[in-house]
Amino acid sequence: MLKTYRIAVIPGDGIGPEVTREAVRVLETAAELDGRFAFEFTEYPWGCEYYLKSGEMMPEDGLDLLSGSDAILLGAVGYPGVPDHISLRGLLLKIRKGFDQYVNLRPVRLLKGAPCPIKDVSPEDVDMVFVRENSEGEYSGQGAWLYPGTPQEVVIQDGVFSRKGCERVIRYAYELARREKKTLTSISKANALNYSMVFWDQIFAEVGREYPDVETHSLLVDAASMFMVKDPKRFQVVVTSNLFGDILTDLGAAIAGGMGLAAGANLDPERRFPSMFEPIHGSAPDIAGRGLADPLAAIWSAGQLLDHLGYPEWYKRIVDTIERMLSEKRSLTRDLGGTASTEECGSAFAELLRAGME
């Protein structure tokens, strides 16, 4: 019996529409080749251009419109003329928090053929997945701005760490490490952040008592950033807070081929709400509309979407096809040393995916 999934598509800003178009192409190709599932896409024109016309990044009933979807595919958010804190909080963070997508899952994997700035590192040395807390922490948006414009001006930015929020994301990471028989590393900064990170470390240890079979490690974030460059093979599954996960996964992208290969999933593991899938490279307004954007990160995130819907074999096929394109230097965009346009890269990927099923 054919299963039809409703996918909300938010192309967003800058290169978002260009890369999202190729991700949709790949999803359509997978559906055609598989025969068990199909997609109905609904596109929403939200983002910075929408904000400049309406004064809001998405309509007031935006979450209601998205709630009937099985998943959300997001392109990118941000464009000159709209402050980043407005574009981020008015769309991306609003969806993450509104749908309680408390796990941000980001693979950091050096595929064969991908460039790596670290000397003498092989693909086997860089194969990790980050479980980033995605709903509170340093990005909770709590604080105060006191006495603005005076010599006494004070800004307070609060981090919010709840037992529920920490326990559930840490437990997700333990379950992932157990299922995949991998080590788990927690990254914090308890020596300097004497409340939030001490609390995080305490809960990591408490939950860990339920998983004696999982090998664990704990690192301060500065040491972790050093070891990601000097000895990346020590990391397999990593769990960390919202801010540290955001920063370290950009570092991870840099050592695993660049932002054009960086995908991310925003998950509600309990599936009460739709989860959201996106490349993490941002909107890159300087190259928007020129056909220069690399669509492979968006395509990788489409693979994560298929995995989430219950088709892990398609996730593997998509990642394997990315690796084949990289290894054969086939139809790559400029950031990966090629000359192909965004559309040419996406078209070649779909053709290679199709050929792999024949």
N, C-alpha and C positions, 0 to 999 in steps of 0.2 A: 504494500500500500504506500502510495506517494505521500510523504510528509512535507507540507509547505510551511516555511518559516517566514515570519514577518520581520524584516530588517529595516530599522530606521537609519537613514544615512544623513549625516550632518557634515557636508564637505568642508564648511568653515571658511577659513581665510588663507590668503597667500597661495602656496602650492597645494593646499588641502584638496581643492576640487580636482586637480590634476592627478594626484596620487590615489585619491579615493576612487576615481573612475577606473583605474587599473585594478584596484582591489575588488571592485564589483565585478569587473570582467572575469577575474579568476574565480570568484564565487559562482558565477554563472557557468563557467567552464566545468568546475567541479560537479555542479548539479547535473549538467548535461551528461557528463561521463559516468556518474554514479548511478543515476536513475532511481534512487530511493528517496531523494529529497529535492525540493525546489524552493525558490525564494521569491517573495514579494517585497520589493524595495519601495520605501516611501522617503522622499528626500525633503529635508527641512532647510530653508535658506538662512539659518541663524549664524550669527557671528558679528564681526566688527562692522561690516557694511550694513547689516541689519540694525546694529546699534546706532549708527550715525543717522539712520532714517527714523528710528522709532524710540531711541533713548533707552533701549534694553537689549541685552545680548540674545535673549530668547523671550518669547511671550510669557505672560504670567501663568498660563495654563500649559506651558511647555512640558512639564513632567507628566501631566495627565495625557498629553498627546503621545508621549513616548512610552507610557506604561503598558500599552497593549502590544508592544514589540517583543520579539523573542531575543533580540540583541540589537546593539547600537554600533554602527561603524562611524567613527569620527576621523576627519581629516587633519585639521590643525586649527589652532585658535591664536589670534593676535595679529595686529596690523598697525603701522604708524598712524598716529592721530587718535588712537584709543589707548589710554594708559593700561599697562599690563595687568595691574591689580583689578581693574574693571573687567577686562576681557576674560581673565582667568576665573575670577569669582562669579562672574555673571553667567558663565556657561559650563565650563569643564568642572569646576568644583561644585557648582550647583547640582549637576547631574550625579557626580560621585557621592555627594552627601545625601541628596534627595533619595537616591536609590540604594543607599547604604552599601556602596561598592567598596568594602573595607579592605580588600586585598588588591594590591597593585602587583601584578606578576610580570616580571621583565626578564626574559632570557638574555644572558650574556654568553654567547657562544661564537668562537672563532671558526668559521666554516673554511673548508679547504678552498684556496684561491682568494680569500679575502685578505686585504692588506693589514698588516699589524706593525705598529711603530716600535714594538719591543723586539730587541735582537734575540735570536735563537729561541723563539717561542713557537711551539707547534700547536695545531688545532686541539690536540689532546690536552694541552695545558690550560686552555681557556674554555671551560664548559661549566657554567654556573647559572643559577636562577635566583633572582632576588625576589623575596617576598617583602614588599614594602607596606607598612601600615598606611592606609589611604583615606582615613576618615577623620582623624583628629590630630593629636600631636602638635607640632610646631605650626601647622597650617590651619589650626582651628579658627583663626580669625578673631580671637579674643584679645582685648587690650584696651588702651585708652590713649588719647592725645590731649595732653593738658597744657593750658596756658599758651596756645599757639600764637606765634608771632612776637613773643616776649622773651626777654633774657632767661626767664624761668621755664622755658618750654621743655616739656618732658614727654617722651613716648614710651609706652609700656606695651610689649608684645608678649602675650602669655602663651605658653604651651599647655595643652590640656591632654592629660594621660589618664584615662579611666581604667579601672581593673578589667571591666568588660572588654574595652577596646584593645588593650594589650593582650589579654588572655586569648581572645579569639584569633588574632592574627598570628600569635606565637604558636598556638595549637595547630593552625593550618600549616605552618612551616614544619612543625614536628611530624604531622601526618604525611606531608609530602616527602620529607626525608626518609621516613620509615618505608613508605610505599616504594620509593625508588632506590632504597638501600644506599643512601648517600649521607655524608656528614652534614651537620647543621652548625652554622656559625652565626652568633648574635653579635651585632655591632652597636655600640652605645658610646657614651662619654660620661660615665658616672663619676670620674675624678673631678670634673668641672661642674657638671649639672647635677647638683647634690640632692635634688628631689626627683625630677622626672626620670633621669637615667638610672638612679639607684633603684627606683620603683620598677623600671623596665627589667633591670638585671635580676631583681628579686623574683618577678613573675616568670622570667625565663627559667630560672632554677626550679621554681615550684612546679611549673607545667612539666619540666624535664623529668621529674621523678616518676611520671606516668609513662615515660618512654626510655627505659633503661637500655634498650637495644640500639638507640640512636647515639652515635658518637657526636659530641658537641664541643664547640670552642667559643670563646668570647674574646672580642677585640675592641679596643678603643678605636673610634672612627679615624683618627689620624694614622694609627698603625695600620689599620685595614687598607687605607688608601695607598700606603707605601707598599704593602704586600700584594695588592692587586697588580702593581706594576712589576715588582721584583720577583714575586712567586705566586702567580695567579692560580696555579693548580691546587693550592691549598683550599680554595673555595669551591663548594659544590652547591648546597642550598644555603642561602643567606637570608636572615630576617633582621629587619631594622626599622627605625622610625620613619615618619613621613619625609622629613627634611634630609636625613642622611641617605635614605633610599633614593631620593630625587637626585642628589649630587653624585653618589657613587655609581648609579646606573649610567649617567652621562660619561663618567670615567670609563665604565665598562664598555660603553659603545665605542669610545675612542680606541680601546685596545682590541676590539673585536670587529674592526672593519669600517667604523665610522657611523655617523648618525643615520646614514641612508640604509643601514641594516638593523636599526634599533626599533623593536616592536614592544608594545605593552598592552596588557589586559587589565581592566578595572572590573573586579569580580564581586558579585554577591554570591558567595558559595552556597547559601541556602536557597537561591533561585526564587526569592520572593519578588524580585524586580529584575528587569533586563540588565545584563552586564554590557560593558562598553569596551570596544577594541580600537586601538589607535597606534599609529607610528609616533615615536616620542621626539621626532626631530624638530618640531615647531613649524611655523608658517613660512619661514625663509622669504620674506617679501621682496628681497633684492633679486631673486630669480623667478618670481611668480610670473606665470603666463608665457614663459620663454621655452618651455619644454625641456628644461634642464634638470628638473627634480628627479631624484631616484625613487621609484615606486616600490622597491623591494621591501622596505620596512612596512609599508601599508599592506603589501601582499602577505608578509609574515604575520601581521596582526589578523588578517583574514583567516590565516591558518589557525591562529589561536581561537578565533570565533568558531570555526568548524570543530575544533577539539572540544570546546565548551558545549557545543550542541550534541556531542556524542559521537563524533567521527574522528578519533585520534589518528586513524590511518591516513586521513587527508592532511592532517597537520604534518605528519612525517613526509608525505609526498611533496608538500609545498616546500618544506625546509630542504629536502633532498634536491628539489629542482632549483632552488636558489643556489645551493652549493654547486650544482652542475654548471649553472650559468657562470658562476665565479671561476670555477676550475677551467672551463673552456673559453673564458673571456668572451662570452657570447652576448652581444647586444646590451652591453653595460653602459650606464650613463657616465658622465664626465667625472663624477666624484670617485668612481672606481676604475678610472683609466680608460674608459671607452668613449665612444662618440655618439651613441644612440640617444634618441629623444626619450622622454618619459613614455610616450605612447608606443614607440618602437620596442622599448624594453618590456613593457607590459604585454604587448602582442607576442613577442618572442617567448616570454614566459608561458603564456597560455598555450602556445603551439608546442612547447617542450613538455608541458604537463600532459597535453593530449597525446603526444607521441609516446610518453612513458606508460600509457594505458593500453597501447595497441599491441 
